[in-house]
Amino acid sequence: MKKQLNYRQLLALVLTLAMLLLMGCNKDSMDPVADEPATLTASDDAAESLASNISEDTGGLTDQMADLLSLASNSGFAKLGQEGDAEAISREYDPITGTWTILIERERSNPAGTHSASIYREYNLQFLNAEGEPQQFWLTNGDTARTIQFDIVEGSGEHHTPRISHYLTGLSGSFTATNVNTDLITINGTYFRSGVDTLTTNNLQRTMDHSLDLTVTDLTGPRGIRPRNLSEALSGTISGTYHAFITWTRGEAYRETEINRTFTIVIGDGNTEIDLDGKRYSCNLQTGDINP
């Protein structure tokens, strides 16, 4: 005759099954979650650095494109570098070459103090008429310029966000703006930038000695004085390469010490999407922050 389980045996069986179930749940809970530092990749850091290098408030590429758009009106040219007490500008015109040399200094910070920037830029500028000849101003003797040749000669400065402290070490660029006699300008050109970023996230800190080469293709924006929401009014494509050497100063999340990435950035409808070797990120083109 088969023995029946008594009360103590039945209780022991129930407790054993419960323990096995609990162990299975604990195993699942030990798996890493998406936002733990262990999931951080070199591409994530490259995207953070790239976003801060192209944004407006940080003095990135968008800031220089805003200056170019402002120059395409006599009132915008006069107001450039005079947005507040924290800006200064000097201009000098060479009538022989038809070229302006423009120096700009800016200091920026938001009310919360979480974002700040110190910016110095030197530009060379030519207004060209319908025949491709230089003229002194966007509107000269009733003739409106058709093209602007805009060169970034050099720059220096730094910017700070909650995650990045950036020090600029090199800057240059050459751009051609067309249709500058219309309300919507088209910009094409090339841009080089280098710097040192210190990234701080959670308990990790690293420096990125980096450089980027990019090409701006058919970037369109409104002509005249810089609007408050410029980053939402731009559209176009930016592509290029990003290179950096990584040094960990606190902790370590990945083993790459050198980063080489290609990227494509699509701007439009108020959105900025960065495709970095097939991985996509969304960024705020005004502040330079990667969107969560």
C-alpha positions as CSV (number, residue, x, y, z in Angstrom):
1,M,0.0,0.0,0.0
2,K,1.3,3.5,-0.9
3,K,2.1,5.7,2.0
4,Q,0.2,9.0,2.2
5,L,2.1,12.2,2.9
6,N,1.7,13.4,6.4
7,Y,1.3,17.1,7.4
8,R,5.1,17.7,7.9
9,Q,6.1,16.1,4.6
10,L,3.5,18.2,2.8
11,L,4.7,21.4,4.4
12,A,8.3,20.6,3.5
13,L,7.3,20.0,-0.1
14,V,5.5,23.3,-0.3
15,L,8.4,25.2,1.2
16,T,10.9,23.5,-1.3
17,L,8.7,24.5,-4.3
18,A,8.5,28.1,-2.9
19,M,12.2,28.4,-2.5
20,L,12.8,27.1,-6.1
21,L,10.4,29.7,-7.4
22,L,12.0,32.5,-5.4
23,M,15.5,31.5,-6.7
24,G,14.2,31.8,-10.2
25,C,12.8,35.3,-9.6
26,N,16.0,36.4,-8.0
27,K,18.0,35.2,-11.0
28,D,15.9,37.4,-13.2
29,S,16.3,40.4,-10.9
30,M,20.1,40.1,-11.1
31,D,20.2,40.7,-14.8
32,P,21.5,44.3,-15.7
33,V,19.0,47.0,-16.3
34,A,19.2,49.3,-19.3
35,D,20.4,52.4,-17.5
36,E,23.1,50.8,-15.4
37,P,26.7,52.1,-16.1
38,A,27.7,48.7,-17.4
39,T,25.6,49.2,-20.5
40,L,27.4,52.4,-21.5
41,T,29.2,52.1,-24.8
42,A,31.9,54.1,-26.6
43,S,29.3,55.1,-29.2
44,D,27.1,56.5,-26.4
45,D,30.0,58.8,-25.3
46,A,30.8,59.8,-28.9
47,A,27.1,60.8,-29.5
48,E,27.2,62.9,-26.3
49,S,30.3,64.7,-27.4
50,L,29.1,65.1,-31.0
51,A,25.8,66.6,-29.8
52,S,27.5,69.2,-27.7
53,N,29.9,70.1,-30.6
54,I,27.0,71.0,-33.0
55,S,24.5,72.7,-30.7
56,E,23.7,76.4,-30.5
57,D,24.0,77.3,-26.8
58,T,27.4,75.6,-26.6
59,G,28.9,77.6,-29.4
60,G,28.8,74.7,-31.7
61,L,28.2,74.5,-35.5
62,T,24.6,75.7,-35.1
63,D,25.7,78.8,-33.4
64,Q,28.0,79.7,-36.3
65,M,25.2,78.9,-38.8
66,A,23.0,81.3,-36.8
67,D,25.5,84.0,-37.3
68,L,25.7,83.3,-41.0
69,L,21.9,83.5,-41.3
70,S,21.9,86.8,-39.3
71,L,24.3,88.3,-41.8
72,A,21.9,88.1,-44.6
73,S,20.2,91.4,-43.8
74,N,21.5,94.8,-43.1
75,S,19.7,94.9,-39.7
76,G,21.0,91.4,-38.8
77,F,24.5,92.4,-39.7
78,A,24.2,95.5,-37.5
79,K,22.8,93.5,-34.6
80,L,25.2,90.6,-34.7
81,G,27.2,90.3,-31.5
82,Q,24.9,92.8,-29.7
83,E,22.3,90.4,-28.2
84,G,23.2,91.6,-24.6
85,D,25.9,92.9,-22.3
86,A,27.7,89.5,-22.5
87,E,28.6,90.0,-26.2
88,A,31.1,92.1,-28.0
89,I,32.0,92.4,-31.7
90,S,34.5,94.2,-34.0
91,R,34.2,94.5,-37.7
92,E,36.7,95.6,-40.4
93,Y,36.2,95.8,-44.1
94,D,38.8,95.5,-46.8
95,P,37.6,97.3,-49.9
96,I,40.3,95.8,-52.1
97,T,39.3,92.2,-51.5
98,G,35.7,93.0,-50.6
99,T,36.1,91.0,-47.4
100,W,34.9,91.6,-43.8
101,T,36.8,90.3,-40.8
102,I,34.5,89.9,-37.8
103,L,35.5,89.0,-34.3
104,I,32.9,87.9,-31.8
105,E,33.1,87.2,-28.0
106,R,30.1,85.7,-26.1
107,E,29.3,84.6,-22.6
108,R,26.2,82.4,-22.0
109,S,24.5,80.7,-19.1
110,N,21.0,79.6,-18.3
111,P,19.1,80.8,-15.2
112,A,19.6,77.4,-13.4
113,G,23.4,77.6,-14.0
114,T,23.5,74.0,-15.5
115,H,24.6,75.2,-18.9
116,S,27.3,77.8,-19.7
117,A,29.6,78.8,-22.5
118,S,32.5,81.1,-23.3
119,I,32.9,81.7,-27.0
120,Y,35.4,83.5,-29.2
121,R,35.2,83.4,-33.0
122,E,36.9,85.0,-36.0
123,Y,35.1,85.1,-39.4
124,N,35.9,86.2,-42.9
125,L,32.9,87.2,-44.9
126,Q,32.1,88.2,-48.5
127,F,28.7,89.4,-49.9
128,L,28.5,88.5,-53.6
129,N,26.1,90.0,-56.1
130,A,24.3,88.2,-59.0
131,E,27.5,88.4,-61.1
132,G,29.6,86.9,-58.2
133,E,31.3,90.2,-57.5
134,P,31.9,91.4,-53.9
135,Q,29.8,94.2,-52.5
136,Q,30.1,95.8,-49.0
137,F,26.7,95.0,-47.5
138,W,23.9,92.5,-48.0
139,L,22.0,95.4,-49.5
140,T,24.3,97.9,-51.3
141,N,23.0,100.7,-53.5
142,G,19.7,98.9,-53.9
143,D,21.4,95.7,-55.0
144,T,20.8,92.6,-52.8
145,A,23.5,90.0,-52.5
146,R,22.8,86.6,-53.9
147,T,25.5,84.6,-52.2
148,I,27.6,84.8,-49.0
149,Q,31.0,83.2,-48.6
150,F,31.5,82.6,-44.9
151,D,34.8,81.2,-43.4
152,I,35.5,80.4,-39.8
153,V,39.2,81.4,-39.4
154,E,39.6,80.3,-35.8
155,G,37.9,80.0,-32.4
156,S,38.5,79.3,-28.8
157,G,36.4,78.8,-25.7
158,E,34.7,76.3,-23.5
159,H,31.2,75.1,-22.5
160,H,29.7,73.1,-19.6
161,T,26.6,71.0,-19.3
162,P,25.4,68.6,-16.6
163,R,27.4,65.8,-18.3
164,I,30.2,67.5,-20.3
165,S,32.9,70.0,-19.7
166,H,34.4,70.9,-23.1
167,Y,37.6,72.9,-24.0
168,L,38.0,73.9,-27.6
169,T,41.4,73.3,-29.2
170,G,40.8,73.9,-32.9
171,L,38.2,75.3,-35.2
172,S,37.8,76.1,-38.9
173,G,35.2,76.0,-41.6
174,S,34.2,77.2,-45.0
175,F,30.6,77.7,-46.1
176,T,28.7,79.0,-49.1
177,A,25.2,80.4,-48.5
178,T,22.9,80.7,-51.6
179,N,19.5,82.3,-52.2
180,V,20.4,84.9,-49.6
181,N,18.0,87.3,-51.3
182,T,15.1,85.1,-50.3
183,D,13.5,84.3,-46.9
184,L,15.0,80.8,-46.8
185,I,18.8,80.4,-47.2
186,T,20.6,77.2,-48.2
187,I,24.1,76.5,-46.7
188,N,26.7,74.0,-47.8
189,G,30.2,73.6,-46.6
190,T,32.8,71.8,-44.4
191,Y,33.7,72.2,-40.7
192,F,36.6,71.0,-38.5
193,R,36.6,71.0,-34.7
194,S,38.8,69.5,-32.0
195,G,38.6,69.7,-28.2
196,V,38.9,67.9,-24.9
197,D,35.7,66.7,-23.2
198,T,35.4,65.5,-19.6
199,L,32.3,63.4,-19.3
200,T,30.8,62.6,-15.9
201,T,27.9,60.1,-15.5
202,N,27.0,58.3,-12.3
203,N,30.2,57.1,-10.7
204,L,32.2,57.2,-14.0
205,Q,34.5,59.9,-15.4
206,R,36.6,60.0,-18.6
207,T,38.3,62.5,-20.9
208,M,37.9,62.4,-24.6
209,D,40.6,64.1,-26.7
210,H,38.6,64.3,-29.9
211,S,38.2,65.8,-33.4
212,L,35.5,65.8,-36.0
213,D,35.3,66.5,-39.7
214,L,31.9,67.2,-41.1
215,T,30.1,68.2,-44.3
216,V,27.0,70.3,-44.2
217,T,24.6,69.5,-47.1
218,D,21.7,71.7,-48.0
219,L,21.1,73.1,-44.5
220,T,18.2,75.6,-44.8
221,G,17.2,78.3,-42.3
222,P,15.4,81.6,-42.1
223,R,17.2,84.8,-43.2
224,G,17.8,87.7,-40.9
225,I,18.0,88.3,-37.2
226,R,18.5,85.1,-35.1
227,P,15.1,83.7,-33.9
228,R,14.7,82.4,-30.4
229,N,13.8,78.9,-31.7
230,L,16.4,78.7,-34.5
231,S,17.2,75.0,-33.8
232,E,13.5,74.2,-34.6
233,A,13.6,76.2,-37.9
234,L,16.6,74.4,-39.5
235,S,16.6,71.4,-41.8
236,G,19.3,69.5,-43.6
237,T,21.9,66.9,-43.4
238,I,25.3,66.7,-41.7
239,S,27.7,63.9,-42.2
240,G,31.3,63.1,-41.2
241,T,33.8,61.3,-39.0
242,Y,34.4,61.4,-35.2
243,H,37.7,60.4,-33.6
244,A,38.7,60.4,-30.0
245,F,41.2,59.0,-27.5
246,I,39.7,57.9,-24.2
247,T,41.3,58.1,-20.7
248,W,39.3,56.9,-17.7
249,T,39.8,58.9,-14.6
250,R,37.1,57.2,-12.4
251,G,35.7,53.8,-13.0
252,E,35.5,52.1,-16.4
253,A,32.5,51.0,-18.5
254,Y,34.1,49.9,-21.8
255,R,37.6,48.9,-22.9
256,E,37.9,51.0,-26.1
257,T,40.7,53.6,-25.7
258,E,40.3,55.0,-29.2
259,I,37.0,55.7,-31.0
260,N,36.5,56.0,-34.7
261,R,33.0,56.5,-35.9
262,T,31.1,57.8,-39.0
263,F,27.9,59.7,-38.5
264,T,25.0,61.2,-40.3
265,I,22.8,63.8,-38.6
266,V,19.3,64.6,-40.0
267,I,17.7,67.9,-38.9
268,G,14.1,68.7,-39.6
269,D,10.6,69.4,-38.1
270,G,12.3,70.4,-34.8
271,N,14.0,67.1,-34.5
272,T,17.7,66.2,-34.7
273,E,18.6,62.5,-35.2
274,I,22.2,61.3,-35.0
275,D,23.0,58.0,-36.7
276,L,26.4,56.8,-35.4
277,D,27.6,53.7,-37.2
278,G,24.0,52.4,-37.2
279,K,23.0,53.4,-33.7
280,R,20.5,56.2,-33.4
281,Y,20.3,59.0,-30.9
282,S,18.0,62.0,-30.6
283,C,19.5,65.3,-29.4
284,N,18.5,68.8,-28.4
285,L,20.1,71.0,-31.0
286,Q,19.8,74.1,-28.8
287,T,21.3,72.8,-25.5
288,G,23.5,69.9,-26.8
289,D,21.9,67.3,-24.6
290,I,21.1,63.8,-25.7
291,N,17.4,63.2,-25.3
292,P,16.5,60.3,-22.9
